[in-house]
């Protein structure tokens, strides 16, 4: 359920968000995905009000599959890059 909450937060802040899978591979019971996010900062995100800026950042995500479900996930988005793009100092 945590993943759905994160998607809602992102879609509220970046309503035109595009999510593109750039690469995906699996080894054993794990799947690794390289994801690219692009959108326009049109809503509040964390402490930043909407800036109207275009953003682009990546995430590396690893999922452990058990049966036909995701049993565990490790998600490492490049939050530093995203925050630099929406901060007033950028």
N, C-alpha and C positions, 0 to 999 in steps of 0.2 A: 504494500500500500504506500510505502514511502516514495517509491518511484513515481506514482501517479500524482502525489502532492507536489513533487519537484516539477513535473511537467506542467501542472496548473500554474505554479508560481512563474515559471518561464514564459508560458503563453500569456499570462496577464501583463508581464513586463515587456514582452516582445511578441505581439500578436501575429506578426507576419513571419514568425520563426520557421526557418527551413532547416531540417536535420538530414544530412547526407552521410551515409555509411561509405567511408573511403576504402576501408579494408576490413576483412574479417577472416579469421582462421581459427581452427580448433585443434587441441591436443588433448587426448583422453576425454575427460568429462568437462573440460573448460573451453569456452569460446571467448576469444579476444576480438574487440571491435574498436576501430579507429573511426571516430565520428567528428564531423565538421558541422558547426552551428553558425547560422547567419540570420540576422534580423535587425529590426529597428527598435531602439529603446523608446517605447511609447507609454510605458507605465512604470510605477515605482518598483525598484529592485533593491532589496536590502535597504541601505541608508540613502540611496540615490533616487531622486525624483526623475521623471522622464526627461531625456535630453534631446530626443529626436535623432540621435546618432546611429549610424549603421555600425553593427558589431559583427565580429567574426572570431571564433575561437574553436579549439579542438578539445576532445575528451578521449581518453583511453579507458575502455571499460572491459572488465573480465567477469564472465558469468560462469558459475559452476552449475552444470545441469544434472539433475537427478530424475530419472524417468523422463517425463516430458515437461518438467517444470524447472524454473530457475530456483536453485536451492540457496545460493549465495551470490552476492555481487560485490565487486570492487570497482568504484567509479572515480576517475581522477580527471575532472575537468580543469582546464587551464584558467582558473578563476582570476589569477593575477592579470592575465591579458584582458579578460573581460572587464575587470574593475578599472584597469587603466584606460580602457576605451570609453567608459561611461563617467569617469570622474571629471570634475571640472578642470583639473590640471592637465588634461590630455590635449 
